[in-house]
Amino acid sequence: MTGSTIDHLISLTVFIGALLVFISLFNQTLQTAILYQRQRYLATKCNDLLDNIMLNPGIPSDWGESGNVPIGFGLQDPKFTHYALSPFSLMRLLSFAGNRAYYNGTWYSNVSWGVNGGYLFLSESECVSYDLASKLLGTKGTYGFRLTIMPTVNVTIVEDQSAADHLRLNITVLGQNSPLAGASIKYLLYWISAYIPTFVNFTTGMASTDALGFASLEFHNINVSQNKMAYVFIARVSAGGLYGVGYLARNAVTNAGTIVPYVENSNGTILLVHNPGDSNAALHFNASFYVLSSNFQTSNGGVLNITSGPWLVNYGEGKPSFVLQIQPPNNGGFLVLSYWKEDGGNECGMVVVPWGIGIIGLSIIFGGDSAGQGWVATDIRQVAVRGIAYQARLALWSLESYGMMG
């Protein structure tokens, strides 16, 4: 009798233990299934949200060009359909990358990141913030996101310093981290000589890449010795129906400093600021705005308030800046700015200001930071910005707090 009772107690204990193990395993399986469903829903939401951003221009549809604050968020170019994005709407996205610029009480979004002699500092009051976009998309407080828009074709241009007596530019073209062999290159080159800085020279031409996606361009008539010249070089490449663009500018620092362009608003008002150097000497400058067509043809768009030049800025003489207005502001193009020392010295420099993303191959990073998030869904679209191939990548994560319960 005693042995039978003990057997029953042991059996009951084993049964209860097995039941608890089963319940625990079932609970974990159930939570895993719930978590999987949430992750699957997040992936679906990411897909839908990316299409919503890419396939509608927002409200109003011309908010990128007009400077209006949008009441509906979207990046599609209103002149096109499908996955074609507005270069002006992209330009107004507040850059996540940081490196904000500050001048005279105003913060500027560093869209271009200030590399290779290209500047696109846009007043943050003109930018659309992540907070506003989240509200308009209905994700604020529920989801966080980051949108990255980068060229599909990577065009890298460097000056070959081994060519001591003339200008040699080396171009490397990559697509998805692999070289694009036989890619066609069409280029534009603007340059000035420190000896005759008031005259901007121009040339255009074509080339192609070798099996390694490399091309070297020789300009024997341009003397680069002793840094007595400056240039802006823009190249568009095409391969297999894909187009990419890159640029390089010699933004030389003179003894009198440099000129830094700040975009005040979407109407094309640009503030040219004298960034003084070791002396208080003035900098003379010329500026021309070129409208760039989709087939890479340029036409001189002019500058509204500039009819003759050159002009000057001088921080030490109470003339730290100069205001100009590009015209027309609703056409994509670029501003070429050349400058040189007032008192000679054979020092000069050039910078380029793109008017619209896609003109010279800039990238955009917009949104929040996914660091520390447990699960992040991503989706990708191939898009076009003024005919240039870009890749739009959206990362989405839930702001709800949930996880596995043990």
Order of alpha helices (4+ residues) and beta strands (2+ residues): alpha-alpha-beta-alpha-beta-beta-beta-alpha-beta-beta-beta-beta-beta-beta-beta-beta-beta-beta-beta-beta-beta-beta-beta-beta-beta-beta-beta-beta
